[in-house]
């Protein structure tokens, strides 16, 4: 299939045809109105005009030498806009067809390229940049707002500032209107926590003898106010001690609190307290109940050690806490349920369980009520018991190359003793360690001011590669003197791009 152009065009504007095809065109740029053929390799052949019906195709003559390039003409003046192309010239008329368009005559020598209105000439150089225009006059000032004294809309609230220092204690308030009149009796307070080890009873001391009662003094004269009660008569002898009641099912678990008794009737003058009578002799001490946590009487160390891993980090924590023993427990599949009255823990707290389906396991509490909680364990071991125990532990809530955060449980008198933190390929220059603040009875110290900070001592080692470790002597602990009293920063040559191990002792 041939490509036929019916308009004048330049040879360079005709696309090369596919293999085995030719393109037929006329071109004023080739110096005549004859027909030309363009082959797939870009070769252009003039179609001959043989007489008398056309003869055979003659052999192609050799290509003549290329003529010398003429001198470049002078550059024309730059138009009003050198980036805008000039108008396209009119198309020339189509030349007559040769007498035999199928026979190509011998190729003549290539003439010089003529003017071609379809081919853009070389682009002239860019003209120099014109001078900068003058600065225009300043516009008039806009009208003032409706009220320059009215504040604009309120901006967003800024971040919360640091906690201020604890203020001094205020002076004692004035005494009540009548310091001799007793106020109404307050409600009974909740039962206090168990002692540091409720499973071990101390030895019972011997009962001391009852001292003799001193003689009663003479009665004083009657006062001027008949509403004031007279002196109290002598105290009667102490009655015999009743028998001891039976021991409950578990001597370590407090029984339910009984209802509060009714208030007694007011005296003859409810506003005036009568004189206090002499103190009666101390009654004999009752026998001590059986010690231990039920039948087993197992003993557990309140100091526990447990490990947490995360990524390339491993932290080992040493802490203490109350031992809560003699507990009923049962396991269903992987859920271990523990019964402990008024335990005080919350979901997310951690404990180390002892003598249950597992022993010495560091576990997180998953569900809870006032007298029960559950943890997740392996589906193996015993399914129930009455002599379980647990010790509250710290939660490692953040463990990365740059941060270590420990949180105390909600109850259990936990005390943080030490922390060992291994970091794989340490590339950072500091680690932020956060412990509970204002936690002198359940945490890592009071830590609520500069004066009450419990600053840990630190030892830091490079443990990368084989062989012996080396101590990083520049590693130190620093902290703020005005805020974040539970936060400490470890820095100083710890970015070894290898393994490090540091130990904090509280």
KAGI-V34169 format. One record per residue. N is the residue number from 1. RES is the residue in three letters. PHI is phi in whole degrees, -180 to 180 (999 if undefined). D_CENTER is the distance of its C-alpha to the mean C-alpha in Angstrom with 1 decimal. Layout:
BEGIN
n = <N,N>
res = <RES,RES>
phi = <PHI,PHI>
d_center = <D_CENTER,D_CENTER>
END
This chain:
BEGIN
n = <1,2,3,4,5,6,7,8,9,10,11,12,13,14,15,16,17,18,19,20,21,22,23,24,25,26,27,28,29,30,31,32,33,34,35,36,37,38,39,40,41,42,43,44,45,46,47,48,49,50,51,52,53,54,55,56,57,58,59,60,61,62,63,64,65,66,67,68,69,70,71,72,73,74,75,76,77,78,79,80,81,82,83,84,85,86,87,88,89,90,91,92,93,94,95,96,97,98,99,100,101,102,103,104,105,106,107,108,109,110,111,112,113,114,115,116,117,118,119,120,121,122,123,124,125,126,127,128,129,130,131,132,133,134,135,136,137,138,139,140,141,142,143,144,145,146,147,148,149,150,151,152,153,154,155,156,157,158,159,160,161,162,163,164,165,166,167,168,169,170,171,172,173,174,175,176,177,178,179,180,181,182,183,184,185,186,187,188,189,190,191,192,193,194,195,196,197,198,199,200,201,202,203,204,205,206,207,208,209,210,211,212,213,214,215,216,217,218,219,220,221,222,223,224,225,226,227,228,229,230,231,232,233,234,235,236,237,238,239,240,241,242,243,244,245,246,247,248,249,250,251,252,253,254,255,256,257,258,259,260,261,262,263,264,265,266,267,268,269,270,271,272,273,274,275,276,277,278,279,280,281,282,283,284,285,286,287,288,289,290,291,292,293,294,295,296,297,298,299,300,301,302,303,304,305,306,307,308,309,310,311,312,313,314,315,316,317,318,319,320,321,322,323,324,325,326,327,328,329,330,331,332,333,334,335,336,337,338,339,340,341,342,343,344,345,346,347,348,349,350,351,352,353,354,355,356,357,358,359,360,361,362,363,364,365,366,367,368,369,370,371,372,373,374,375,376,377,378,379,380,381,382,383,384,385,386,387,388,389,390,391,392,393,394,395,396,397,398,399,400,401,402,403,404,405,406,407,408,409,410,411,412,413,414,415,416,417,418,419,420,421,422,423,424,425,426,427,428,429,430,431,432,433,434,435,436,437,438,439,440,441,442,443,444,445,446,447,448,449,450,451,452,453,454,455,456,457,458,459,460,461,462,463,464,465,466,467,468,469,470,471,472,473,474,475,476,477,478,479,480,481,482,483,484,485,486,487,488,489,490,491,492,493,494,495,496,497,498,499,500,501,502,503,504,505,506>
res = <UNK,UNK,UNK,UNK,UNK,UNK,UNK,UNK,UNK,UNK,UNK,UNK,UNK,UNK,UNK,UNK,UNK,UNK,UNK,UNK,UNK,UNK,UNK,UNK,UNK,UNK,UNK,UNK,UNK,UNK,UNK,UNK,UNK,UNK,UNK,UNK,UNK,UNK,UNK,UNK,UNK,UNK,UNK,UNK,UNK,UNK,UNK,UNK,UNK,UNK,UNK,UNK,UNK,UNK,UNK,UNK,UNK,UNK,UNK,UNK,UNK,UNK,UNK,UNK,UNK,UNK,UNK,UNK,UNK,UNK,UNK,UNK,UNK,UNK,UNK,UNK,UNK,UNK,UNK,UNK,UNK,UNK,UNK,UNK,UNK,UNK,UNK,UNK,UNK,UNK,UNK,UNK,UNK,UNK,UNK,UNK,UNK,UNK,UNK,UNK,UNK,UNK,UNK,UNK,UNK,UNK,UNK,UNK,UNK,UNK,UNK,UNK,UNK,UNK,UNK,UNK,UNK,UNK,UNK,UNK,UNK,UNK,UNK,UNK,UNK,UNK,UNK,UNK,UNK,UNK,UNK,UNK,UNK,UNK,UNK,UNK,UNK,UNK,UNK,UNK,UNK,UNK,UNK,UNK,UNK,UNK,UNK,UNK,UNK,UNK,UNK,UNK,UNK,UNK,UNK,UNK,UNK,UNK,UNK,UNK,UNK,UNK,UNK,UNK,UNK,UNK,UNK,UNK,UNK,UNK,UNK,UNK,UNK,UNK,UNK,UNK,UNK,UNK,UNK,UNK,UNK,UNK,UNK,UNK,UNK,UNK,UNK,UNK,UNK,UNK,UNK,UNK,UNK,UNK,UNK,UNK,UNK,UNK,UNK,UNK,UNK,UNK,UNK,UNK,UNK,UNK,UNK,UNK,UNK,UNK,UNK,UNK,UNK,UNK,UNK,UNK,UNK,UNK,UNK,UNK,UNK,UNK,UNK,UNK,UNK,UNK,UNK,UNK,UNK,UNK,UNK,UNK,UNK,UNK,UNK,UNK,UNK,UNK,UNK,UNK,UNK,UNK,UNK,UNK,UNK,UNK,UNK,UNK,UNK,UNK,UNK,UNK,UNK,UNK,UNK,UNK,UNK,UNK,UNK,UNK,UNK,UNK,UNK,UNK,UNK,UNK,UNK,UNK,UNK,UNK,UNK,UNK,UNK,UNK,UNK,UNK,UNK,UNK,UNK,UNK,UNK,UNK,UNK,UNK,UNK,UNK,UNK,UNK,UNK,UNK,UNK,UNK,UNK,UNK,UNK,UNK,UNK,UNK,UNK,UNK,UNK,UNK,UNK,UNK,UNK,UNK,UNK,UNK,UNK,UNK,UNK,UNK,UNK,UNK,UNK,UNK,UNK,UNK,UNK,UNK,UNK,UNK,UNK,UNK,UNK,UNK,UNK,UNK,UNK,UNK,UNK,UNK,UNK,UNK,UNK,UNK,UNK,UNK,UNK,UNK,UNK,UNK,UNK,UNK,UNK,UNK,UNK,UNK,UNK,UNK,UNK,UNK,UNK,UNK,UNK,UNK,UNK,UNK,UNK,UNK,UNK,UNK,UNK,UNK,UNK,UNK,UNK,UNK,UNK,UNK,UNK,UNK,UNK,UNK,UNK,UNK,UNK,UNK,UNK,UNK,UNK,UNK,UNK,UNK,UNK,UNK,UNK,UNK,UNK,UNK,UNK,UNK,UNK,UNK,UNK,UNK,UNK,UNK,UNK,UNK,UNK,UNK,UNK,UNK,UNK,UNK,UNK,UNK,UNK,UNK,UNK,UNK,UNK,UNK,UNK,UNK,UNK,UNK,UNK,UNK,UNK,UNK,UNK,UNK,UNK,UNK,UNK,UNK,UNK,UNK,UNK,UNK,UNK,UNK,UNK,UNK,UNK,UNK,UNK,UNK,UNK,UNK,UNK,UNK,UNK,UNK,UNK,UNK,UNK,UNK,UNK,UNK,UNK,UNK,UNK,UNK,UNK,UNK,UNK,UNK,UNK,UNK,UNK,UNK,UNK,UNK,UNK,UNK,UNK,UNK,UNK,UNK,UNK,UNK,UNK,UNK,UNK,UNK,UNK,UNK,UNK,UNK,UNK,UNK,UNK,UNK,UNK,UNK,UNK,UNK,UNK,UNK,UNK,UNK,UNK,UNK,UNK,UNK,UNK,UNK,UNK,UNK,UNK,UNK,UNK,UNK>
phi = <999,-92,-97,-116,-105,-100,-124,-64,-157,-87,-62,-74,-88,-90,-65,-66,-73,-69,-62,84,-123,-133,-115,-109,-157,-114,-156,-71,-70,-95,91,-158,-101,-72,-85,-132,-112,-121,-91,-64,-89,90,-72,-109,-124,-80,-82,-74,-125,-59,-94,68,91,90,-101,-74,-75,-77,-66,-77,-74,-68,-75,-71,-69,-74,-67,-70,-73,-70,-68,-74,-70,-68,-74,-71,-67,-72,-70,-61,-143,-68,-93,-107,-69,-71,-68,-76,-72,-70,-79,-74,-69,-76,-73,-69,-74,-69,-64,-137,-74,-94,-110,-90,-77,-66,-78,-81,-68,-75,-82,-68,-65,-85,-68,-137,-70,-90,-107,-74,-69,-64,-76,-73,-67,-72,-71,-67,-72,-69,-68,-68,-68,-71,-72,-70,-68,-71,-69,-68,-70,-66,-67,-68,-63,-62,-156,-69,-93,-91,-70,-68,-62,-69,-73,-65,-68,-72,-66,-67,-73,-67,-64,-73,-69,-69,-73,-68,-71,-71,-69,-69,-68,-68,-67,-65,-64,-146,-67,-93,-99,-73,-75,-65,-73,-76,-67,-69,-73,-67,-67,-70,-66,-66,-66,-58,-146,-76,-91,-117,-90,-72,-69,-83,-78,-71,-79,-79,-73,-76,-72,-70,-80,-72,-69,-80,-73,-67,-74,-80,-67,-69,-73,-78,-118,-72,-86,-92,-66,-71,-65,-76,-70,-65,-77,-71,-66,-72,-75,-68,-75,-73,-69,-73,-72,-68,-71,-68,-65,-147,-71,-93,-106,-68,-73,-67,-76,-73,-70,-75,-72,-70,-74,-70,-70,-70,-73,-63,-137,-70,-93,-118,-79,-71,-66,-77,-76,-67,-74,-74,-69,-71,-75,-68,-76,-71,-67,-78,-69,-66,-88,99,-108,95,-83,-78,65,-70,-117,-130,-77,-75,-91,-128,-129,-147,-128,-132,-121,-165,64,-94,-108,-137,-125,-116,-113,-117,-149,-124,-169,-63,-90,-108,-121,64,-105,-75,-152,-150,-126,-122,60,-102,-105,-103,-106,-118,-104,-153,-65,52,-72,82,-85,-132,-59,98,-67,-114,-139,-107,-87,-130,56,-119,-64,-127,-131,65,-113,-87,-132,-101,-76,-106,-147,-161,-141,-61,-122,-145,-152,-128,-134,-100,-131,-72,-83,-159,88,-66,-109,-164,-178,-125,-124,-74,-150,-150,-131,-60,-138,-83,-98,-90,-86,-143,-145,-136,-67,-115,-148,-135,-124,-120,-125,-78,-70,-72,-155,121,54,-71,-131,-82,-101,-158,-138,-112,-123,-99,-122,-88,56,-76,-116,-100,-92,-155,-129,-98,-108,-120,-122,-59,-103,53,-136,-73,-103,-156,172,-124,122,-67,47,-126,-164,-63,-70,-108,-64,-102,-78,-77,-86,-133,-130,-132,-133,-89,-119,-80,75,-94,87,-84,-79,-133,-79,-89,-68,-83,-69,-140,-104,-129,-161,-79,-97,-126,-160,50,-74,-100,-116,-130,-123,-98,-155,108,71,-91,-84,-87,56,-150,-79,-131,-141,-126,-128,-111,-119,-99>
d_center = <71.7,72.6,70.7,73.2,72.7,75.2,74.4,74.9,71.9,71.2,71.1,67.5,66.4,67.6,64.9,65.9,67.0,65.8,67.6,71.1,71.1,72.6,72.1,75.1,75.0,77.2,76.2,77.8,75.8,77.8,81.1,82.8,82.5,82.9,80.5,78.1,76.2,72.7,71.8,68.4,68.3,68.9,72.7,74.8,78.4,81.1,82.9,86.7,89.6,92.3,95.8,97.6,94.9,92.8,93.3,91.1,88.1,89.1,87.3,84.4,85.4,83.4,80.8,82.2,80.6,78.0,79.6,78.3,75.6,77.1,76.0,73.1,74.4,73.3,70.1,70.6,69.4,65.9,65.7,64.1,60.9,60.6,57.7,59.7,62.0,65.7,67.4,68.3,72.0,74.2,74.6,77.9,80.4,80.3,82.9,85.6,85.0,87.0,90.0,88.1,84.3,83.8,85.5,83.7,86.0,85.6,82.6,83.8,82.2,79.1,79.9,77.8,74.9,76.2,74.4,72.0,70.9,68.1,66.6,64.8,66.2,64.1,61.7,62.9,60.9,58.6,60.4,59.2,56.7,58.4,58.1,55.3,56.4,56.9,54.1,54.7,55.3,52.4,51.9,52.7,50.0,48.4,49.4,47.5,45.2,46.7,45.9,44.6,44.0,41.6,37.9,35.8,33.0,30.3,27.2,23.6,22.5,21.0,18.0,18.8,20.6,20.3,21.9,25.6,27.8,29.5,32.9,36.2,37.6,40.0,43.7,45.0,46.1,49.9,51.6,52.4,55.7,57.3,55.8,58.5,57.3,54.8,51.9,51.1,49.6,45.8,44.3,43.7,40.3,38.1,38.8,37.3,35.1,36.9,37.9,36.1,38.0,39.5,41.1,43.5,46.4,47.9,51.7,54.0,56.2,59.9,61.1,62.9,66.3,66.6,68.2,71.4,71.1,72.5,75.5,74.7,75.7,78.3,77.4,76.9,78.8,77.6,75.4,76.4,73.8,74.7,71.2,69.9,70.0,72.4,71.5,70.0,72.4,72.2,69.4,70.7,70.4,67.1,67.4,66.9,63.3,62.5,61.6,57.9,56.1,54.8,51.4,48.7,47.1,44.2,44.9,41.2,40.2,41.3,43.6,43.1,43.9,47.4,48.1,49.1,52.8,54.8,55.5,59.0,61.8,62.1,64.8,67.9,66.1,62.3,61.6,63.2,61.9,64.7,65.2,63.1,65.1,65.3,62.6,63.9,63.9,60.9,61.2,61.0,57.6,57.1,56.5,53.0,51.5,50.6,47.6,44.9,42.5,45.2,47.4,45.3,44.5,41.7,40.1,36.5,34.9,32.2,30.5,28.1,26.2,23.4,21.2,17.7,16.9,14.1,15.1,17.5,16.4,18.5,18.4,21.5,21.6,25.0,25.4,28.0,28.4,31.1,32.9,33.5,36.4,39.2,36.9,37.9,35.6,35.9,34.1,34.3,33.1,29.5,29.0,30.2,31.2,31.8,34.1,33.7,35.0,32.7,30.1,27.5,24.4,21.7,19.8,16.9,18.9,20.2,23.9,26.2,29.0,32.6,35.8,34.6,34.5,32.3,32.6,29.9,26.9,23.3,22.2,19.8,21.6,21.4,24.0,25.9,28.8,30.5,32.6,30.9,27.6,26.8,24.9,24.9,27.3,29.5,32.5,35.0,36.9,38.7,38.0,38.9,40.0,40.7,39.7,35.9,33.7,30.1,28.4,25.0,22.3,18.9,15.5,13.4,9.9,8.2,10.5,10.5,13.3,11.9,10.2,11.8,11.3,14.2,15.1,18.7,20.3,21.9,25.4,27.3,27.6,25.2,25.6,23.4,25.9,24.3,21.4,22.1,19.2,20.4,18.6,20.2,21.2,19.6,19.6,17.5,19.4,17.3,15.0,13.5,14.5,13.7,16.3,17.6,19.6,23.0,23.3,26.7,27.7,24.5,22.0,22.5,25.0,25.5,23.3,24.0,26.0,27.1,30.1,28.2,25.5,25.7,25.2,24.8,27.0,25.7,27.3,25.8,27.5,27.7,28.2,28.3,31.3,34.3,36.5,35.6,32.4,32.6,31.2,29.0,30.9,29.1,25.8,25.3,23.1,22.8,21.5,22.1,25.3,24.4,20.9,17.8,20.3,18.0,16.3,18.1,17.9,19.6,21.3,24.8,25.7,22.9,22.2,25.0,23.8,24.7,23.7,23.3,23.4,22.9,24.0,23.3,25.9,25.7>
END
